[in-house]
Amino acid sequence: MKITRRQHVVPWYAASRLLLILLALNTLPYFNRRAITGDVELYHQWITQSFDHGAYPLDDQKWQYPPGAAGPLLLPHWLPGSYFVLFFLMCLAADAAVFGLVLRAARRADPRKPSPAGPWLWTLGVAAIGPMAYGRYDLVVTAVAVAALTVTPRSKRATAVARGVLIGVGTFVKLWPAALLFGAPKRTNGRLLVGAAAAAAILPTLLLQLFFPGVLSFLTNQKSRGIQVESVFATPFLVGKWFGWSGTVGITNFGAYEYSGPGVAAAGKAALVMTAVGFGVLLLIRWRAAALGGFPFPAMLADVAFAAVLVAVVTSRVLSPQYLVWLLGVAAVCLTRRDTLMRRPAWLVLGAVSVTQLIFPLFYHSLRGGQIYSGLILLGRNGLLVAAAVLAVRALWQATGTSGLLLQQDPGTVRLGQDVGAPLDGEVLGGGAEDRPEPLVHRVGRTGRRRADRLVEGD
């Protein structure tokens, strides 16, 4: 039986989420309960010791979030009932919101035959992360980011403002949604989107700074972070432990296990440099696209956003399981359109996510101890993420090169009709997309797309 229609994924989604919420609520036993509840206990501690007394937990170095993070942390506290139960239910609601938004985006992209790839990737990816996904507030932020990528009011101006506000709110709650701005359109709508995002993020932050001086201390805490054992830049030290490297692993005041020893400080600086280089390449891609009059295919807000979040994750000094939730949400939006250039990177991310629970919490103790078998799993996971990031940036680079220009000029190129359901998609970084259909780019990753499609659409 071919899985070709979106409704076939719904029962699988419902069954997997029922299992996850039962595990989170401890109705069904999970092999490491602490992996689910650890962060929620910390959130509750901040509430009882700080927020309930009219203050932020600024004295705790584990507080590493923008001031808007107080919103999703406090919401379950303001409702009657158990904080833990309500927190898990809030995350379940955010999970369902992402799934619904992805289904809707796929239907609007192709009403006759919606792509099932995006809903399936979200369904399988969060299930692979396990009930830990409900023990962090990242699902709430991801729901806001996915809404920013999929909301489509009637006009382009309204779409730009709505998406900008959502990106700003997401940034106010957790910084990573700011990466979505790399795919913002140019000219009037782009200025509206960026302006709305800046206003939604900066104005409430400044207001809170007046009433709660020091709420920007999370920036200092982030700057002081070291190399966490799961990050890509921990790889030399992970392998070095097998060959006698003299460094150690220990838990820090930030609540994470980090390496210390020869070369670690240099690796931390290298990570910051590579983040700057990666974002610089994305800015160069924007400039190349603008020189061509715009990207030669639609849906670029999601595609560029996915590449930007990948760059941020693989060059980060910290790579916790919840970071993968961000990637899954944006990747699912990309896959709602069959013409996305992010198909292969998206499926590579799903492959990386599939071993999440093996790394943490199952083999985390042995990983910290330098065991080879758990280290090889982590190396494979991080290798897939790096490959996905390279392929994503490469696809954008190729699409904004000479071949992209030729595709725009070639009258024989297969064309897409204008997507009236996504007002901004056709004009990202360019002008006049509303006046002409966009070409469909087939050349980047054609074989990989067909193989990935067969995973969800074949027999």
Beta strands, then each sheet from edge to edge (+ up, - down):
strand 1: 248-251
strand 2: 257-260
sheet 1: 1+ 2-
end
